[in-house]
Amino acid sequence: MLQEKTETCWLYILKSESAEKYYVGVSTDPQRRLMFHNSIEKGFTSRYRPWKLVLVKEYESRKAAMQAEKTVKSWKSQKRIIQLVRGEVVL
């Protein structure tokens, strides 16, 4: 039986400093990802630079972090994301 490799992973939320936009992602190194979004990335995040980290939440595995990311993205509500960042909503 194959055992899932567990690696600490983080759910992170970025907030654009130029627009009222949020970005939700998963990474083993959120600071490196922030740098990537602010300099290299060419997609959605490139349009709303600069970004700042507003939430970082640690998970014991990539699978758990990705499940949390899926939950947050399913909300489709900026208001709820803001409540999460403020600590008013718990994952």
C-alpha positions as CSV (number, residue, x, y, z in Angstrom):
1,M,0.0,0.0,0.0
2,L,1.4,3.4,-1.0
3,Q,1.4,6.0,1.8
4,E,0.7,9.6,1.0
5,K,3.8,11.8,1.4
6,T,3.0,14.4,4.0
7,E,4.6,17.8,3.6
8,T,3.7,20.9,5.5
9,C,1.8,23.2,3.2
10,W,0.1,26.6,3.6
11,L,-3.1,28.1,2.4
12,Y,-2.4,31.7,1.6
13,I,-4.5,34.7,0.7
14,L,-3.1,37.7,-1.1
15,K,-4.7,41.1,-1.2
16,S,-4.0,43.5,-4.1
17,E,-2.7,46.9,-2.9
18,S,-4.0,48.5,-6.1
19,A,-7.5,47.0,-6.3
20,E,-10.1,45.4,-4.0
21,K,-9.1,41.9,-5.2
22,Y,-8.0,38.8,-3.3
23,Y,-6.2,35.7,-4.5
24,V,-6.3,32.3,-2.7
25,G,-3.5,29.7,-3.2
26,V,-1.6,26.8,-1.7
27,S,2.2,26.6,-1.3
28,T,5.0,25.1,0.7
29,D,6.7,28.5,0.7
30,P,4.1,31.4,0.7
31,Q,6.8,34.1,0.8
32,R,8.4,32.7,-2.4
33,R,4.9,32.6,-4.0
34,L,4.3,36.2,-3.0
35,M,7.5,37.2,-4.8
36,F,6.4,35.2,-7.8
37,H,3.0,36.8,-8.0
38,N,4.6,40.3,-7.6
39,S,7.2,39.8,-10.3
40,I,7.1,36.7,-12.6
41,E,3.5,35.5,-12.9
42,K,1.7,36.6,-16.1
43,G,-1.9,35.6,-15.3
44,F,-4.6,37.0,-13.1
45,T,-2.3,38.3,-10.4
46,S,-0.1,40.3,-12.8
47,R,-3.0,42.7,-13.4
48,Y,-3.4,43.7,-9.8
49,R,0.1,44.1,-8.5
50,P,1.5,44.7,-5.9
51,W,0.1,42.0,-3.6
52,K,0.6,41.5,0.1
53,L,0.1,38.4,2.2
54,V,-3.0,38.9,4.5
55,L,-3.4,35.3,5.7
56,V,-1.2,32.2,6.0
57,K,-2.6,29.0,7.5
58,E,-0.5,25.9,8.0
59,Y,-1.7,22.4,7.1
60,E,-0.1,19.0,7.7
61,S,-0.3,18.0,4.0
62,R,-0.8,19.5,0.6
63,K,-4.1,17.5,0.4
64,A,-5.5,19.2,3.5
65,A,-4.3,22.7,2.3
66,M,-5.9,22.1,-1.1
67,Q,-9.2,21.1,0.5
68,A,-9.2,24.3,2.5
69,E,-8.4,26.3,-0.7
70,K,-11.3,24.6,-2.5
71,T,-13.6,25.5,0.4
72,V,-12.6,29.2,0.3
73,K,-12.9,29.4,-3.5
74,S,-16.4,27.8,-3.3
75,W,-17.6,30.7,-1.2
76,K,-17.4,33.0,-4.2
77,S,-17.8,35.8,-1.7
78,Q,-15.2,38.6,-1.1
79,K,-17.1,39.5,2.1
80,R,-16.5,36.0,3.5
81,I,-12.8,36.0,2.6
82,I,-12.4,39.3,4.4
83,Q,-14.1,37.8,7.5
84,L,-11.7,34.8,7.3
85,V,-8.7,37.2,7.1
86,R,-10.1,39.1,10.1
87,G,-10.5,35.9,12.1
88,E,-14.3,36.2,12.1
89,V,-14.7,32.9,10.1
90,V,-12.8,29.7,10.9
91,L,-11.9,27.1,8.3
